[in-house]
Structure formats: C-alpha cells, structure tokens
Amino acid sequence: MLLSWLESPRQWSNDNAGFLALLLFLVTVALGWASGVFRSLRRRPLLRLDVNPGPTFACTFGTGNQYKGHEAHRTAFCIYLAITNRGTAPTDIIEVTLGYHNYTPKYTFLWCWLEHQTVALADFQVSLGEHTKIYPFLTQMNQLLPTTPDTYLQEGRQTRGVVYFEQLEAWGGWLPRVKARETKVKVRVMDAYGRQHSEVFRIPIVTLEDARKYNPLFGATFDALQSARQQPEQADA
C-alpha cells in the first residue's frame, strides 16, 4: 500500500513532465520579475537637508514706498544649504522652494511659499583677515568662483550652496513671524523623480546692514529689475 502511494506521484510526474517544466519556468520568471521589482523599489534617492554655518538668515527692510497709507517692506531669505543623498539611487535637484509663517490669519499656521529662487546680484562672501571667503551658490553661477553648480547627486554624495529668495514688496503682516530674534522656515527640495524632501529650520532675523556684510546687494534684485523695466519706457517717452 505504501509503495503504491509513493509510486503514484512519481508516475504522475513522469506522465506530466512537459507541464512541470513549463510550470517551473513560469515560477522562475515570476520570481525573477518580483525580485527585480522589489530591488527597483528599494533603489531610490533619500535627500537629507542641513544648514551650514554662514549666510543663513532672513531680513525684512523698508522700501520707502507706501501702500494705502502703510509703510511698504520687503523680506529676503538666504540659506546656506547642504544636501546629502543617503538613498540607494542617484538623482538631480530640480527645484528648491521656501515656506515661512507670517502675521496674516491664513499663514499663521499654514506655510506661505516662495516658489522660485531669486537671482542674487552679487556673491555671498565674508572677510577673514586679509582673505575673503566666497560662498558657492547651489544652482546659480558665482561671479568670483570658477566653479559650475553641480546638482547631480550620486549615492553618498553631498552638495552645498546658498539659496536666495526675495519676496515681492508687501505691507502689514506680510513678514516673518519672529520669536527670540528667529523665524521658522521650511526648505523643500524636489528631485528628478518628482519626490519632495523637506526640513524645518529656525534661522536668525538680521538687519539689512548686517545682511549686506555678506552681500552688498542683498535685497536689491527686485529693485534692479524694476529699474530695468522702466528704462525702455522712459526711452520711448
């Protein structure tokens, strides 16, 4: 009886050898496909954001204009940002945005986002005795450094540089919320896969005089753009 029971599967295997070979092939293909899918899912970039010592601050300053009887002002932010790829796949940095809280009811708790970096008119720098340290930009070309921004990050690599934002002229509560001479900002980086990586930092609030110790043209980009637009109009007149 036992021998008959043992012989039965063996006989069935012999009679269906072709089917078993096909089944084994399909199982092998399925396992290979699944392992490849899981391997590709595991391979993804993971960007860590940090702030380096240097030109990292926010500054609100008057513009000399008025809006409905209120003094107008402008706010600019600079962050000396370090981005490290701690993931398992390379990627490129596509976009950097910055959010902050202000004194308007809507953005007391929600983030007010500055979606586009502003081109700085001069390099950020600091004097060190007889020498001058130039801080690289993250995505913008420096005037005083012969380097090209490199935003493509292999696994385990880091890049660093200054990101700079100017807000349009505003008035009233459209300025960063301040606590202990600091404000909270959220920096968000989008990679080439469309994934977003973000971190919240507290950065100091400084005066325009202190900000311009790092960059003599800090906060002047929008004014320069406005002057450039007005010149052709004056020429036509």
C-alpha positions as CSV (number, residue, x, y, z in Angstrom):
1,M,0.0,0.0,0.0
2,L,2.8,2.4,1.0
3,L,4.8,1.5,-2.1
4,S,1.7,2.2,-4.2
5,W,1.2,5.5,-2.6
6,L,4.8,6.5,-3.3
7,E,4.7,5.3,-6.9
8,S,1.6,7.4,-7.7
9,P,3.3,10.9,-7.6
10,R,6.3,9.6,-9.4
11,Q,4.1,8.1,-12.2
12,W,2.1,11.4,-12.4
13,S,5.4,13.4,-12.7
14,N,6.6,11.2,-15.5
15,D,3.3,11.5,-17.3
16,N,3.3,15.3,-17.0
17,A,7.0,16.1,-17.4
18,G,6.3,18.8,-20.0
19,F,3.7,20.6,-17.9
20,L,6.0,20.6,-14.9
21,A,8.9,22.0,-16.9
22,L,6.6,24.8,-18.1
23,L,5.3,25.5,-14.6
24,L,8.8,25.6,-13.2
25,F,9.8,28.1,-16.0
26,L,6.9,30.3,-15.2
27,V,7.6,30.3,-11.5
28,T,11.3,31.1,-12.1
29,V,10.3,34.1,-14.4
30,A,7.7,35.3,-11.8
31,L,10.2,35.2,-9.0
32,G,12.9,36.9,-11.1
33,W,10.4,39.7,-12.1
34,A,9.3,40.1,-8.5
35,S,12.8,40.3,-7.1
36,G,13.6,42.9,-9.8
37,V,10.6,45.0,-8.9
38,F,11.4,44.9,-5.2
39,R,15.0,45.7,-6.0
40,S,14.0,48.7,-8.0
41,L,11.6,49.8,-5.3
42,R,14.4,49.7,-2.8
43,R,16.6,51.8,-5.1
44,R,15.6,55.4,-4.5
45,P,17.2,58.6,-3.5
46,L,16.8,59.9,0.0
47,L,17.9,63.5,0.5
48,R,18.8,64.9,3.8
49,L,18.8,68.7,4.2
50,D,21.1,70.6,6.7
51,V,22.1,74.2,7.3
52,N,25.8,75.1,7.3
53,P,27.4,78.0,9.2
54,G,27.5,81.1,7.0
55,P,24.9,83.3,5.3
56,T,21.7,81.8,6.7
57,F,19.2,84.4,7.8
58,A,16.1,86.4,7.0
59,C,15.8,90.2,6.7
60,T,12.8,92.5,6.4
61,F,13.5,96.1,5.4
62,G,11.5,99.1,4.4
63,T,11.4,100.1,0.7
64,G,10.5,103.8,1.2
65,N,7.2,103.3,-0.5
66,Q,3.6,103.3,0.9
67,Y,0.5,101.3,0.2
68,K,-2.8,102.7,1.4
69,G,-1.0,104.7,4.0
70,H,1.1,101.8,5.3
71,E,4.9,101.6,5.1
72,A,5.9,99.0,2.5
73,H,8.6,96.5,3.1
74,R,10.4,93.5,1.5
75,T,11.7,90.3,3.0
76,A,14.6,88.3,1.7
77,F,15.9,84.9,2.8
78,C,19.2,83.2,2.3
79,I,20.0,79.6,3.4
80,Y,23.5,78.0,3.1
81,L,22.1,74.6,2.4
82,A,23.8,71.2,2.4
83,I,22.0,68.3,0.6
84,T,23.2,64.7,1.1
85,N,21.9,61.7,-0.8
86,R,21.5,59.0,1.7
87,G,19.5,56.8,-0.6
88,T,20.3,54.0,-3.0
89,A,19.9,55.7,-6.3
90,P,21.4,58.9,-7.8
91,T,19.2,61.9,-8.6
92,D,19.3,65.5,-9.7
93,I,18.0,68.5,-7.8
94,I,15.2,70.1,-9.8
95,E,13.8,72.8,-7.6
96,V,14.2,74.4,-4.2
97,T,11.3,76.3,-2.5
98,L,11.0,78.0,0.9
99,G,8.0,78.5,3.1
100,Y,7.5,80.7,6.2
101,H,4.8,81.8,8.6
102,N,3.7,85.4,8.7
103,Y,1.3,87.6,10.7
104,T,-1.7,87.3,8.3
105,P,-4.5,85.0,9.6
106,K,-4.2,82.5,6.7
107,Y,-0.4,81.9,7.1
108,T,-0.3,81.9,10.9
109,F,-0.2,78.1,10.8
110,L,0.0,77.4,7.0
111,W,3.2,77.9,5.1
112,C,3.5,80.9,2.8
113,W,5.6,79.5,-0.1
114,L,8.2,81.3,-2.2
115,E,8.2,79.1,-5.2
116,H,11.1,80.4,-7.1
117,Q,14.7,81.3,-6.2
118,T,15.8,84.9,-6.8
119,V,19.0,85.6,-8.7
120,A,21.4,87.4,-6.4
121,L,23.2,90.3,-7.9
122,A,26.5,89.6,-6.1
123,D,28.2,86.7,-4.4
124,F,27.8,86.0,-0.7
125,Q,31.2,86.4,1.0
126,V,32.8,87.2,4.3
127,S,36.2,88.8,5.1
128,L,38.6,86.6,7.1
129,G,41.5,88.9,7.9
130,E,43.4,89.5,4.7
131,H,41.4,86.9,2.9
132,T,37.8,86.7,1.6
133,K,35.7,83.5,1.7
134,I,33.2,83.2,-1.2
135,Y,30.2,81.0,-0.6
136,P,29.1,79.0,-3.6
137,F,25.5,79.1,-4.8
138,L,23.6,75.9,-5.0
139,T,22.1,76.5,-8.5
140,Q,23.3,80.0,-9.6
141,M,26.7,80.7,-11.1
142,N,29.1,82.6,-8.9
143,Q,30.8,85.7,-10.2
144,L,34.0,85.2,-8.2
145,L,34.3,81.4,-8.3
146,P,35.3,79.4,-11.4
147,T,33.1,76.5,-10.5
148,T,29.8,75.3,-12.0
149,P,27.0,74.3,-9.7
150,D,26.7,70.5,-9.5
151,T,23.2,69.4,-8.5
152,Y,23.5,65.7,-9.6
153,L,24.0,63.5,-6.5
154,Q,25.3,60.0,-6.6
155,E,24.6,57.8,-3.6
156,G,26.5,59.0,-0.6
157,R,27.4,62.4,-2.1
158,Q,26.8,65.9,-0.8
159,T,26.5,69.3,-2.4
160,R,26.1,72.6,-0.7
161,G,25.4,76.2,-1.7
162,V,23.4,79.3,-1.0
163,V,19.8,79.5,-2.0
164,Y,18.3,83.0,-2.1
165,F,14.7,84.3,-2.1
166,E,13.2,87.8,-2.3
167,Q,9.6,88.4,-1.6
168,L,7.6,91.0,-3.5
169,E,7.0,94.3,-1.9
170,A,4.4,93.9,0.8
171,W,2.9,95.7,3.8
172,G,1.2,95.0,7.2
173,G,1.5,91.4,8.4
174,W,3.3,90.0,5.4
175,L,6.6,89.5,7.1
176,P,8.1,86.5,9.0
177,R,6.8,85.7,12.5
178,V,9.6,86.3,14.9
179,K,10.4,84.5,18.2
180,A,13.6,85.2,20.1
181,R,15.0,87.0,17.0
182,E,14.5,83.9,14.9
183,T,11.9,82.7,12.4
184,K,10.9,79.3,11.3
185,V,11.3,78.3,7.6
186,K,10.6,75.1,5.7
187,V,13.0,74.3,2.9
188,R,11.6,71.8,0.3
189,V,13.7,70.1,-2.5
190,M,12.2,68.3,-5.4
191,D,14.3,65.6,-7.1
192,A,14.3,64.3,-10.6
193,Y,11.8,61.6,-9.7
194,G,9.3,64.2,-8.5
195,R,9.8,63.3,-4.9
196,Q,9.9,66.1,-2.3
197,H,12.3,66.2,0.6
198,S,11.9,68.9,3.2
199,E,13.2,70.1,6.6
200,V,12.2,72.8,9.0
201,F,14.9,75.2,10.4
202,R,15.0,78.2,12.7
203,I,17.1,80.9,11.3
204,P,18.1,84.3,12.7
205,I,16.5,87.6,11.8
206,V,19.1,90.3,11.0
207,T,19.2,93.9,10.0
208,L,19.8,95.0,6.4
209,E,23.2,96.4,7.5
210,D,24.2,93.0,8.8
211,A,22.8,91.2,5.8
212,R,24.9,93.3,3.5
213,K,28.1,92.4,5.3
214,Y,27.7,89.1,3.5
215,N,26.3,90.5,0.2
216,P,26.4,94.3,-0.6
217,L,23.4,93.9,-3.0
218,F,21.3,91.8,-0.6
219,G,17.6,92.6,-1.2
220,A,18.3,94.7,-4.3
221,T,17.3,92.3,-7.1
222,F,13.6,93.3,-7.5
223,D,14.5,97.0,-7.4
224,A,17.1,96.4,-10.2
225,L,14.5,94.5,-12.3
226,Q,12.0,97.3,-11.8
227,S,14.6,99.9,-12.9
228,A,15.5,97.9,-15.9
229,R,11.8,97.7,-17.0
230,Q,11.3,101.5,-16.5
231,Q,14.3,102.5,-18.6
232,P,12.9,101.3,-22.0
233,E,9.6,103.1,-21.1
234,Q,11.4,106.3,-20.4
235,A,13.4,106.0,-23.6
236,D,10.2,105.5,-25.7
237,A,8.7,108.6,-24.0
